[in-house]
Amino acid sequence: MLLGVLEALGAGYIGDLTGGFLGSHYQDIFAFLVLILVLTLKPSGLLGSKSVERA
C-alpha cells in the first residue's frame, strides 16, 4: 500500500520538481527506486526472519 501511495505522489510531483522536463509517465521510476532501496537496506525482507541457533 505504501508503494502505491509513493508512486501516486511521485507521479503527481515529478513534473513540478523537474520543471516539466519529466512527465507523470515516469511514475514507475518511483516504484523501482523504492524497491531497490528496500532490497538494499533490508535484504531479509521488511519483517525479517528470526534465526534460531541450535547447539
FENDAQUI-V967953 format. One line per field, one symbol per residue. burial: 1 if it has 16 or more other ideal C-beta (glycine too) atoms within 10 Angstrom, else 0. Layout:
burial->???
//
This chain:
burial->0000001001100100000000000010010000000000000000000000000
//
